[in-house]
Amino acid sequence: MPMLGIGTYQMDEYDECFESVLTALEMGYRHVDTAEGYENEDAVGDAIAAADVDREDLFVATKVSPENLAYDHVITSAEESLERLGLDYVDLLYVHWPAGDYDVHDTLGAFAELREEGLIEKIGVSNFTVELLEEAIEVAEEPIFANQVEMHPLLPQRKLQQFCAQEETDVELVAYSPIARGDVSDVDALREVAEKHDATPEQVSLAWLREKEVTAIPKATSRDHLRDNWLSLDVDLDDEDVEAIDDIDREERLVDPDVGPWNE
């Protein structure tokens, strides 16, 4: 899984989504993240078809919405997502939220069937706490590959990091909102590290996640923002930089709907 991708949340205008994904793929991005709930899988699929990139070089992820997490609905939802995307399979299919019709046995049983049928390569969950992830790992017939959560220097997810990094767990973390919707630009520690590396605080945040072995999927619609995020791959942080960012003592969650399991 490429450690830098493009997120497409709130890209619900067809032209904007199509152009953003196509531009990203032409720039070198190879990881595209979407969801049936974003209502843009058709635009993402058309951009993939228009790009001069071999399918085997792409990593495409989508998600099943909470209202479609009953066993039969998972199967139907995945098939409909593939049709909209114009793909024979996706590399990663997520449970979008552990809410609605989510049942750890039925939902993950359907995901296992999809994997056996070759419609998905890997199984993922999103917005899972350590406790929910632990339960999913125990119940799942197939390995849980990734947990996608909000993560950035202002919400470092230390407990999840420690749990996922265990050898017996071996779950990848994928960070959405990895630059805290731009809020990282106002943090002194990040500005200082950015100045040291002739970079931006946003680029430093993405580089920090990479140092944590976390995949980032920042949303970007303009060519300039896509390029800025891409250039974060050239930012190499040293131990002092990472420690300075780790010392930011803030826990600021930006995505906090009622269905969030941390609210229970």
C-alpha positions, -999 to 999 in steps of 0.1 A, spaced: 0 0 0 16 33 -10 22 55 21 8 86 4 -26 86 -13 -53 110 -23 -85 112 -2 -118 121 -19 -141 129 10 -165 158 2 -155 156 -35 -192 152 -45 -190 173 -76 -182 150 -105 -159 173 -125 -139 183 -94 -134 148 -83 -125 135 -117 -100 162 -124 -84 159 -89 -80 121 -91 -67 123 -127 -42 150 -119 -30 130 -88 -25 99 -109 -6 118 -136 15 133 -108 26 100 -95 0 91 -68 -9 54 -69 -33 52 -39 -69 64 -42 -93 64 -13 -131 67 -17 -163 54 -2 -198 46 -14 -210 73 11 -189 99 -7 -211 95 -38 -181 99 -61 -171 64 -70 -182 69 -106 -159 100 -110 -130 81 -93 -135 52 -116 -136 74 -147 -104 91 -137 -87 58 -132 -99 47 -166 -86 80 -182 -52 78 -165 -23 61 -183 -16 38 -153 -17 1 -152 -43 -13 -129 -17 -35 -111 2 -4 -102 -28 12 -84 -41 7 -49 -78 15 -48 -98 15 -15 -135 21 -9 -158 17 20 -192 1 29 -216 25 46 -232 16 80 -267 10 66 -252 -16 43 -233 -37 68 -257 -66 71 -243 -98 54 -263 -97 21 -261 -59 19 -223 -60 22 -221 -83 -9 -245 -61 -29 -228 -29 -18 -194 -41 -29 -206 -53 -62 -223 -19 -69 -191 -1 -58 -171 -22 -83 -196 -14 -110 -194 24 -103 -156 22 -102 -154 1 -134 -131 -24 -116 -130 -61 -112 -117 -58 -77 -106 -33 -51 -73 -36 -32 -90 -27 1 -126 -26 13 -133 -9 46 -162 -11 71 -167 27 71 -181 30 107 -188 4 133 -224 16 134 -258 10 118 -261 -27 108 -225 -35 118 -223 -70 134 -188 -83 138 -197 -118 128 -220 -111 99 -202 -81 85 -167 -95 86 -181 -129 74 -194 -111 42 -160 -94 38 -143 -128 40 -166 -141 13 -158 -112 -10 -121 -118 -5 -125 -155 -13 -144 -146 -45 -115 -122 -55 -136 -91 -54 -114 -75 -27 -78 -81 -20 -77 -69 16 -101 -63 45 -101 -30 64 -120 -13 91 -124 24 98 -129 45 129 -124 15 151 -112 19 187 -86 -5 201 -114 -25 217 -134 -29 185 -103 -37 165 -93 -63 190 -127 -79 187 -126 -78 149 -92 -94 148 -104 -122 170 -136 -129 150 -125 -123 114 -119 -154 92 -95 -133 71 -68 -109 83 -77 -73 91 -52 -54 70 -58 -18 80 -77 6 103 -84 41 89 -88 68 115 -84 105 119 -47 110 128 -24 140 128 0 157 152 -30 172 171 -46 137 174 -16 113 175 -37 81 183 -9 68 205 -30 39 219 -39 27 185 -4 31 172 10 9 200 -17 -17 195 -14 -19 157 24 -20 158 24 -52 179 37 -82 160 7 -103 168 -16 -75 157 1 -63 125 -26 -39 113 -17 -9 91 -29 26 102 -42 49 75 -47 85 85 -75 107 72 -75 144 78 -37 140 82 -30 178 82 -60 185 106 -78 204 78 -50 229 78 -49 236 115 -13 223 117 -1 255 100 -9 274 133 13 251 155 46 266 165 64 233 168 54 223 133 63 257 119 98 255 135 104 220 120 91 232 87 114 262 86 143 239 94 135 217 64 124 245 40 90 229 40 55 236 51 38 225 83 15 204 62 44 186 46 60 181 80 28 165 93 27 141 64 64 133 69 58 127 106 31 102 98 54 84 74 81 82 102 54 65 123 48 41 94 13 55 89 -2 59 55 -17 94 48 -45 101 25 -49 139 24 -77 154 4 -66 179 -22 -84 193 -52 -60 218 -67 -28 209 -86 -8 231 -62 -20 213 -31 -16 179 -47 20 189 -56 27 202 -21 15 170 -5 35 149 -30 67 169 -22 63 158 15 79 126 3 112 146 1 110 158 37 132 136 59 127 142 96 154 134 122 148 120 157 148 156 172 121 166 148 99 137 156 104 142 193 94 179 190 62 169 172 55 141 196 57 166 224 27 186 211 3 180 239 -31 182 222 -59 159 215 -82 176 190 -106 154 171 -121 172 141 -144 143 129 -167 135 157 -202 123 146 -227 108 170 -219 73 156 -182 76 167 -176 46 190 -154 68 213 -187 86 222 -202 55 237 
